[in-house]
Amino acid sequence: MNWDEPAPPTAGELPDRLVGSDADGEDQAVEAALRPKDLEEFVGQERVRQQLDLVLKAAKKRGGTADHVLLSGAPGLGKTTLSMIIAAEMGAPIRITSGPAIQHAGDLAAILSSLQEGEVLFLDEIHRMSRPAEEMLYMAMEDFRVDVIVGKGPGATAIPLELPPFTLVGATTRAGLLPPPLRDRFGFTGHMEFYAPAELERVIHRSARLLDVEIETDGGAEIAGRSRGTPRIANRLLRRVRDYAQVRADGRITREIAVQALEVYEVDARGLDRLDRAVLRALLQLFGGGPVGLSTLAVAVGEERETVEEVAEPFLVREGLLARTPRGRVATRAAWTHLGLVPPQQPGGPGQGGLFGP
């Protein structure tokens, strides 16, 4: 960690940069500009917004820092955006880092020792932080103090270092991997849910206004229905449909234009992309619907095991197209129907129960 790194941007400056997005270049600036700036502007997650609003208003009324906040949920639901909003609502600067970037306790000590009073530290993928750094974080969160070890062996000395009060905002996609001692030190825990289509339509129309794109109601509904319940995906698809509308139409997004554009980008009516359909086709056509092991399925589609398990599987399971069983992955009747295939007859004929049974 560079102790001489420039001071982090304030919350007001953050829209000019993008953190944690899959875009780059111009898309980074666009994605950053689409982020809501306060809780009133943030769409969806009503329960988390209301609870967080109380936490922040109470902290401001007391004149102190807000409690540490843990946000959990799938990627793209707004955890990073909420961290920026917390900083903006508290009128504090924000420091952004991630668990994988903190591999040693010294890395964390360098970050903590340079925080300003009241600053927000956003730690993305907090469950991937190293164990030594994690143990140092316990004391920092609770007592605003860390012990820096100088030297090695019998001559090592612990030097206590006092920290200014700060607010830690941790984000994780796998809350179950957080050890209880760390999870229990957060004063507020919010779980981010997938968005309903109506909420995604609001996100899309808001983004269209910011992008100066003309979009009809049915065009927004078509994009929302293919966005997998995720605002980040909705905004990405909106930008790609905008490109199609500007190049091959008059720039206005209608339902017909949205359908044509998303066909070009291989996103079907249920939001499945190329990888999702490849997994289903391999499962259905090569292995008769399963069961089949994850590693075998990954080899069949030419992807890494982790890619299939972490990128494709969660959505397919949530859509009821794939099931995990002790014997392996199994396609449901809905998967056969979605790809226009006829499921095989169950052994034993009608009345045999099981995945395709009545």
C-alpha positions in Angstrom: 0.0 0.0 0.0 1.4 3.4 -0.9 1.4 5.7 2.1 1.9 8.7 -0.1 -1.1 8.1 -2.4 -3.2 11.2 -3.1 -6.2 12.0 -0.9 -9.3 10.1 -1.9 -12.1 12.0 -3.7 -15.0 13.3 -1.8 -18.4 11.9 -2.3 -19.3 14.9 -4.5 -16.4 14.1 -6.8 -17.1 10.4 -7.1 -19.6 10.6 -10.0 -16.7 11.6 -12.2 -15.1 8.1 -11.8 -16.3 4.6 -11.8 -15.5 1.8 -9.3 -16.3 -1.8 -9.7 -17.9 -1.8 -13.2 -17.3 -4.1 -16.1 -17.2 -1.1 -18.5 -14.2 1.0 -19.4 -13.3 4.3 -21.2 -16.4 6.3 -22.1 -18.7 3.6 -20.6 -17.1 4.2 -17.2 -18.2 7.9 -17.2 -21.6 7.0 -18.4 -22.1 4.3 -15.8 -20.9 6.7 -13.0 -23.3 9.4 -14.2 -26.2 7.0 -14.0 -25.6 6.3 -10.3 -28.2 7.9 -7.9 -26.8 10.6 -5.7 -29.0 10.2 -2.7 -31.5 7.9 -1.1 -34.5 9.7 -2.5 -33.2 9.1 -6.0 -32.3 5.5 -5.4 -34.9 3.1 -7.0 -35.9 -0.1 -5.3 -34.7 -1.8 -2.1 -37.5 0.0 -0.1 -36.8 -1.8 3.2 -33.1 -1.3 3.1 -33.5 2.4 2.1 -35.9 3.1 4.9 -33.7 1.4 7.5 -30.6 3.0 6.2 -32.3 6.4 6.2 -33.0 6.1 9.9 -29.5 5.0 10.7 -28.0 8.0 8.8 -30.4 10.6 10.1 -29.9 9.4 13.7 -26.1 9.7 13.3 -26.4 13.2 11.9 -28.7 14.2 14.7 -26.2 13.0 17.3 -23.3 14.7 15.4 -21.3 11.5 15.2 -20.3 8.9 12.6 -22.8 6.4 11.3 -22.6 2.8 12.5 -20.7 0.3 10.4 -22.8 -1.1 7.5 -22.8 -4.5 5.9 -24.6 -4.8 2.5 -25.0 -8.3 1.0 -26.6 -9.5 -2.2 -25.9 -10.5 -5.8 -23.6 -8.4 -8.0 -25.1 -5.3 -9.7 -27.9 -4.6 -7.2 -26.4 -1.3 -5.9 -24.1 -2.0 -3.0 -21.3 0.3 -4.3 -23.9 3.0 -5.1 -25.3 2.8 -1.6 -21.9 3.2 -0.1 -21.4 6.4 -2.1 -24.8 7.6 -1.0 -23.9 7.0 2.6 -20.8 9.2 2.3 -22.8 11.9 0.5 -25.6 11.8 3.1 -23.0 12.1 5.9 -21.1 14.8 4.0 -17.9 12.7 4.3 -15.2 11.6 1.9 -15.1 8.0 0.8 -12.2 5.6 0.4 -12.8 2.6 -1.8 -10.9 -0.7 -1.8 -11.7 -4.4 -1.9 -11.0 -7.6 0.0 -8.7 -9.2 -2.6 -6.5 -6.1 -2.5 -5.9 -6.5 1.2 -3.6 -9.5 1.5 -1.6 -8.4 4.5 -2.4 -6.7 7.8 0.0 -4.0 6.8 -2.1 -3.1 3.8 -5.1 -2.6 6.0 -3.1 -0.6 8.6 -1.9 1.7 5.8 -5.4 2.4 4.7 -6.9 2.8 8.3 -4.1 5.1 9.5 -4.7 7.5 6.6 -8.5 7.9 7.2 -9.9 11.2 8.1 -12.4 11.6 11.0 -15.9 10.6 9.8 -14.6 9.1 6.5 -16.4 6.2 4.9 -14.3 3.2 4.0 -16.0 1.0 1.4 -14.6 -2.5 1.4 -16.0 -4.5 -1.5 -16.0 -8.3 -1.4 -15.1 -8.2 2.2 -15.3 -11.9 2.6 -12.2 -12.3 0.5 -10.0 -10.4 2.8 -7.0 -12.2 4.3 -7.3 -13.6 7.8 -4.6 -11.4 9.4 -6.2 -8.3 8.0 -9.6 -9.5 9.1 -8.4 -9.9 12.7 -6.9 -6.4 12.7 -10.3 -5.1 11.4 -12.0 -6.4 14.5 -10.2 -4.0 16.8 -10.4 -1.1 14.3 -14.2 -1.4 14.0 -14.8 -1.8 17.8 -12.2 0.4 19.5 -10.9 2.5 16.6 -7.4 1.3 17.3 -4.9 -1.1 15.6 -1.7 -2.7 16.9 1.1 -2.4 14.4 3.7 -5.1 14.8 7.3 -3.9 14.4 10.1 -6.5 14.0 10.0 -10.3 14.0 10.4 -13.1 16.5 11.1 -12.5 20.2 12.0 -8.9 19.5 8.7 -7.9 17.9 6.9 -5.0 19.4 3.2 -4.1 19.2 2.7 -0.3 18.7 -0.9 0.8 19.4 -2.2 3.3 16.8 -5.3 5.3 17.6 -7.7 5.8 14.7 -10.2 8.6 14.1 -13.9 7.5 14.2 -14.9 6.2 10.7 -17.7 4.2 9.1 -16.9 0.9 7.4 -19.3 -0.1 4.7 -18.7 -3.8 3.8 -20.2 -5.4 0.7 -20.3 -9.1 0.0 -22.0 -11.4 -2.5 -21.5 -14.3 -0.1 -22.5 -13.3 3.4 -22.3 -16.9 4.6 -18.5 -16.8 4.2 -18.2 -13.9 6.7 -17.0 -15.2 10.2 -19.5 -14.4 13.0 -17.1 -12.1 14.9 -16.8 -9.9 11.9 -20.5 -10.0 10.9 -21.5 -9.1 14.5 -19.5 -5.9 14.5 -21.6 -4.2 11.9 -24.3 -2.0 13.4 -26.6 -2.4 10.4 -26.9 -5.2 8.0 -28.9 -4.9 4.8 -29.7 -7.6 2.3 -30.2 -6.5 -1.3 -33.0 -8.3 -3.2 -33.4 -8.7 -7.0 -35.5 -6.0 -8.6 -39.1 -6.5 -9.8 -39.7 -5.6 -13.5 -41.6 -2.5 -12.6 -38.7 -1.2 -10.5 -36.3 -1.9 -13.4 -38.6 0.0 -15.7 -38.2 3.0 -13.4 -34.4 2.5 -13.4 -34.4 2.3 -17.2 -36.5 5.4 -17.8 -34.4 7.4 -15.3 -31.2 6.3 -17.1 -32.8 7.1 -20.5 -33.5 10.6 -19.4 -29.9 11.1 -18.2 -28.6 9.6 -21.5 -31.0 11.8 -23.5 -32.5 8.8 -25.1 -36.2 8.8 -26.2 -37.8 5.5 -25.0 -41.4 4.3 -25.2 -43.1 2.6 -22.2 -43.2 -0.8 -24.0 -39.6 -0.5 -25.0 -38.5 0.0 -21.4 -40.7 -2.9 -20.3 -39.0 -5.2 -22.9 -35.5 -4.3 -21.7 -36.6 -4.6 -18.0 -38.0 -8.1 -18.6 -34.6 -9.3 -20.0 -32.4 -7.7 -17.3 -32.3 -10.6 -14.8 -33.6 -8.4 -11.9 -30.4 -6.4 -11.9 -30.1 -2.6 -12.5 -26.5 -2.9 -13.7 -27.6 -5.3 -16.4 -30.6 -3.1 -17.2 -28.4 -0.1 -17.7 -26.0 -2.1 -19.9 -28.7 -3.4 -22.1 -30.2 0.1 -22.4 -26.9 1.4 -23.7 -26.6 -1.4 -26.2 -30.2 -0.9 -27.4 -29.5 2.8 -27.7 -26.6 2.0 -30.0 -28.8 -0.2 -32.2 -31.5 2.5 -32.3 -29.1 5.2 -33.3 -27.4 3.1 -36.0 -30.3 1.2 -37.5 -33.3 3.2 -36.6 -34.3 6.8 -35.8 -32.9 6.7 -32.3 -36.2 6.1 -30.6 -36.4 2.9 -28.5 -39.7 1.1 -29.1 -40.6 -2.5 -28.2 -39.8 -3.6 -31.7 -36.4 -1.9 -31.7 -35.6 -3.4 -28.3 -36.5 -6.9 -29.4 -34.4 -6.6 -32.6 -31.4 -5.1 -30.7 -31.4 -7.7 -27.9 -31.6 -10.5 -30.5 -28.4 -9.1 -32.0 -26.7 -9.2 -28.6 -28.1 -12.7 -28.0 -30.2 -11.9 -25.0 -33.5 -13.8 -25.2 -37.0 -13.0 -23.8 -36.2 -14.4 -20.3 -32.8 -12.7 -20.1 -30.7 -15.8 -20.9 -27.5 -15.0 -22.8 -25.1 -17.1 -24.9 -23.5 -18.9 -21.9 -26.8 -19.7 -20.2 -28.2 -21.3 -23.4 -25.0 -23.2 -24.0 -25.2 -24.7 -20.5 -28.8 -25.7 -21.0 -28.2 -27.1 -24.5 -25.3 -29.2 -23.3 -27.3 -30.4 -20.3 -30.3 -31.3 -22.5 -28.8 -32.5 -25.8 -25.5 -34.1 -24.6 -26.6 -35.5 -21.3 -30.4 -36.0 -21.8 -31.3 -33.5 -19.1 -28.9 -34.9 -16.4 -27.9 -35.5 -13.8 -24.4 -34.5 -14.8 -21.5 -33.2 -12.7 -20.5 -29.5 -12.8 -17.0 -30.2 -14.0 -18.3 -32.3 -16.9 -20.8 -29.6 -17.8 -18.2 -26.9 -17.8 -15.9 -28.9 -20.1 -18.9 -29.5 -22.5 -19.5 -25.7 -22.9 -15.7 -24.8 -23.0 -15.8 -22.7 -19.8 -14.1 -22.9 -16.4 -16.1 -24.6 -13.6 -16.2 -21.4 -11.6 -17.7 -19.5 -14.5 -20.5 -21.9 -14.9 -21.1 -22.1 -11.2 -21.0 -18.4 -10.4 -22.2 -16.7 -13.6 -24.7 -19.0 -15.2 -26.0 -21.3 -12.6 -27.5 -18.8 -10.1 -29.8 -17.3 -12.7 -30.8 -20.6 -14.2 -31.7 -22.0 -10.8 -33.6 -18.9 -9.9 -35.6 -19.1 -13.2 -36.5 -22.7 -12.5 -34.6 -24.0 -15.5 -31.9 -26.0 -13.6 -31.8 -27.9 -10.4 -28.9 -28.9 -8.2 -29.2 -32.4 -6.8 -26.8 -34.7 -4.9 -26.1 -36.6 -8.1 -25.4 -33.5 -10.2 -27.2 -30.8 -12.3 -30.6 -31.6 -13.7 -32.7 -29.7 -16.2 -36.3 -29.0 -15.3 -39.3 -29.3 -17.6 -39.2 -25.5 -18.1 -35.7 -25.8 -19.6 -36.9 -28.2 -22.3 -39.8 -26.0 -23.1 -37.7 -22.8 -23.2 -35.4 -24.3 -25.8 -38.3 -25.8 -27.8 -37.4 -29.4 -27.0 -39.5 -32.4 -25.8 -38.5 -33.8 -22.5 -37.9 -37.6 -22.4 -40.4 -39.9 -20.8 -39.8 -40.8 -17.2 -38.9 -44.5 -16.7 -42.0 -46.3 -15.5 -44.4 -44.3 -17.5 -47.2 -42.0 -16.2 -47.4 -41.6 -12.4 -43.7 -42.1 -11.9 -42.9 -38.9 -9.8 -39.6 -37.1 -10.0 -38.5 -34.0 -11.8 -40.8 -34.4 -14.8 -43.6 -36.1 -12.9 -47.0 -34.5 -12.3 
